[in-house]
Amino acid sequence: MAQDFRLPQGGLIDRSRLVSFTFNGKTLNGFAGDSLASALLANGIHLVGRSFKYHRPRGIVSAGAEEPNALIQLGEDPRTDPNHRAPQIELYDGLKAKTQNAWPSVEFDVGALNNKLSRMLPAGFYYKTFMWPAAMWMKYEHFIRQAAGLGTAPTERDPDCYDKTHAHCDVLVVGAGPAGLAAALAAARGGARVILVEQDHALGGSLLSTPDEEIDGKPALEWVAAAEAELAELPEVRILKRTQCFAYFDHNYLGLIEKVTDHLPPVEKPEHLPRQRLWKLRTKQVVLATGAIERPLVFSDNDRPGIMMANAARTYVNRYAVKPGKRAVVFTNNDGGYAAALDLKKAGIEVACVVDARAAAVGRLTDQAEAEGLRILADQAIIGTEGEKRVSKVRVAPLSEDGTRVFGGGETIDCDLAVSSGGWTPVVHLFSQSKGSLRWDEDLSCYRPDKSMQAGQAVVGSANGSFGLAGCLAEGDAAGTKAAAEVGFKAKGRKRKAPEAEDYTFLPARWIYLVPSDKPVGHGGKHFVDQQNDVTAADLKLALREGYRSIEHVKRYTTTGMGTDQGKLGNVNAIGIVAEELGKTLPEVGVTTFRPPYTPVTFGIFAGRDVDDLLDPVRTTPMHSWHERNGAEFEDVGQWKRAWYYPKAGEDIHAAVNREVEATRRSLGILDASTLGKIDIQGADSAEFLNRIYTNAWSKLAVGRCRYGLMLNEDGMVMDDGVTSRLGENHFIMTTTTGNAAPVLAHLEEWLQTEWPELDVYLTSVTEEFATMTISGPNARRLLAEITDIELSPNALPHMALALGEVAGVPARVFRISFTGELSYEINVPASYGLYVWQSLIRVGEKYGITPYGTEAMHVLRAEKGFIIVGQETDGSVTPLDLGMDWIVSKKKDFIGKRSLTRSDMSKPDRKQLVGLLTDDPKSVLEEGAALVETVLDKPPMPMLGHVTSSYWSPNCGRSIAMALIKGGQARMGMKVHAPTADGRVITCTVADPVFFDKDGERLRA
Amino acid sequence: MAELPFRAMVALRGRSDDPRFLSAVKQAQGPDLPLEAGLTSGDENLRLLWLGPDEWWAVARDGGPELAAKLKDALQGVRSSVVDVSEAHATIEIAGPRSRDVLMKGCPLDLHSRLFGPGQCTRSLIAKAECTLLQLADEQSAEAEPAYQLIVRRSFAEYVWCWLEDAAREYGVTVVAG
């Protein structure tokens, strides 16, 4: 299809590279360098969507991030994402774009019925209509989402690769317009590390659309090219194009999204590159040169396709060589609006007239337009428009002196393009996100940056309300120089002078936020304030009539400035209209909060490469490959994979665990216990340190002996337990539970470093230095004796003793400790020998039917003995006394948590205490977590006594066993409690001692 | 990228204001203990890493138990702690013009040569794993092509290796024998 609206020459496009793309299924052509919006306009397409609520036909309004209507669903499932602004989409061959909000098509839209029913869709419509019944909300939400048309998510998994990186610099410059470029140059020349971020694929900002501007006596774009070349040469400068700085957090931490390959045709995307990259940037200095956005004039029916911003029309003509129409009307309230009129005329577009709201049409450009013979209608306004899918006529009438009324029904002027300029709004989003305050500038009618809340921050150029080119360059240059100097980088040699240019702004202006019509607002014709959210002036007035006063409430009730818009186009007009209605000034009304992201970002960049195998570290023990080869099922314990059980063919978890438990008690089992935390403790005060950390006493523990210890938090609650052994007079090795290895070390270090720095104690984590395997069962000694030089007789190595020697020829520490209640040895060898020693034990143990057992069997074995597991029998609210472990709490010495144990609440008789439970039906196994009651009522709620903490089938006891925490449990021995189940049954049990097997401990002392 | 297997790593604790401690360490190993934050001393044969005000690592090509024994011997009667942690760690070397870019993807610290250069070490994160990172001071670690060693805990080695290889993919990466 021919590009009928392409100008024969000019523009920053590459006419030698024809680019083919589809829009709503139709194949069209553009040129390299086009945006999707410019390519559509080149093909005469203005109608690009339907509005959010009323489904009114909508056209391209802007040439930047502020675009409210041309929201595009880009690409096809699964590579599709919504909310792309057409002016920001760089055209590439094979691009597939779809209108986001139109069903079944943009030309014929069913939802347009809403427009006819608009009386029924006022502000707060959703709140009013979908209020009740509450149960229906889910259905309403579904309906709203479908009708809202804010794009669709892909149905399949995203096949693209995303990346993220940290970055640091001395000076970050956001925006590569004249101010940003001047800042970057000044900052970089002295050697500072500078990152220059530009959302566009080309540097230059506004200069890309204003070919007549000159800097230092040369065409501005020549200056831009020279600046880019100079920056590219500097080794400490990084220019990030196609990158949006979307968020600004405290302490100069900023979020950037770099579109790495989005602009490339699908077939040309390099496979090794990520699609997009998140930059997590920390910088010492920030120069915000984020520019300004032209503000629309809010006149009646200002939303028809073909009505756009004056400066956007300039951009399409000058940068993209596109005619946005054939016959234009320009509506302005300031001198700057005439720039569009002049450029449109120069491009051969008929300018029917310039409608100037100002009583006196004067100014630099106004005079120029007059000299060129343009028809100027001063002190007049557009009061209405016509045209179904494209503007065809505007009506123009004289304004009253106060600007709130018009005279007569107006003159009708034919046109297919109407552009408006209502002044300029600095882009203060990032500044505002960083908590900088804003001040209202009466002369410029805009909010400007006031007090910065971040160290080393500057806002320059039009973002700072300095709209003249010379001012932009001077401010940028000064800020860049200062930022570099602040971090110790001054340009060497004579200070180069700041780039120079002419200085003029869009003033004078006449500020009108709501352009009157010949009909009252809300009665025929709609004055759109926020086109994206379909919010009209009448909606704002309704919100005020209904009692909303705070601008934040008005925003939420009407939804103005929400969504991707974030107040870019409509914010000041909305505040102005609210102020007028309330009879207040704009600063009295205040301004709404700007939130990240400035433009939408993908979820993909936050995930980055933290997906699939890289989602989280998987920690494995040195024997992991053996467990895998032998069919183990694994259990996640934090990041660790632990062997859970080893099913044989045809076994389920119960059968496998029963077999492992029985075999261990009958003959011999082996467990991989490498994940247990191990802390090496050295120093003359080590025993004293342990005295303070554990509830029990350690001074008298002999070298070569082991002791079980319980440690409490400061609040007196059980924190961790484990066996600690004395390797030498001043040398201990502590074990912790797997999950608590890191927290316990942190706890110990905190006390050592902050409270007891005088102690001669050093802690070193050796968890991973050793592979740890436990052999357990009546044949444990016989097996070990075959492959160790350590004397194993009960006298030489009694229960709770350790010995050093060799196992399978490998240096080993052997601890005779037991968590199963059986004769048990914990063998520690250097980690890289773990698999070898394990395999040696398996091989030698074959004759004893050695059975590898997993964590599940370990749980059963210890429960048979009534041994607790921290985190299962305890939950941070359980004291040693609650566990019936007062025997381990020293009455003599001080220890962490001791004082808390003396609180009156700790000795209350109805505290939850640990007990054993025996179900009346021995075959019935309680559910862990089951609630226990004294009296069963017809239905819940029932007063709870407590809950089941551990429950298993015990093959060795031939019945079910359980432990529970119940109120006043120790006084309930022998009494009945009940566990009502979800399916209406009641399991009755008897409270018992939690030691179910070998109560006297003869087996482990064997 | 390369794995450097079976390295010796000994955790050394003591007081930097104790002359007996300093001289005993020097006598046992040769290089002076670095006393400033983030510095290293020595070379590939034996390198000392400053990890904290009272904490160092002695790192060598191999022979962890021997190195630990030698230090323990020299420090008899001196307030100190010597623990062989060779088995608990893995060492990965990554070198080349883009190696810093790869590390920056996972390390929140600023590794620019003005702040972190040859002969410096630090403890930080690489992606979701803790690591001890040092930039080699040898000639091969020039500004244009820095070379780094990452020391990670044994159970994180596979994760870190895979993560690095993935992160380096866009720049092109070759795995070499350590």
Interface residues (C-beta under 8 A of the other chain):
Chain A: D163 K164 T165 H166 A167 H168 R193 H272 L273 P274 K280 R282 R609 D610 D613 L614 D616 P617 V618 R619 T620 T621 P622 Q639 W640 D680 Q682 G683 A684 D760 Y762 T764 S765 V766 T767 E768 E769 F770 P811 P830 A831 S832
Chain B: F6 A11 R13 D54 P65 R79 S80 S81 V82 V83 D84 V85 S86 E87 A88 H89 D101 M104 K105 G106 C107 P108 L109 D110 H112 R114 A127 K128 A129 R153 R154 S155 F156 E158 Y159 V160 C162 W163 D166 A167 R169 E170 G172
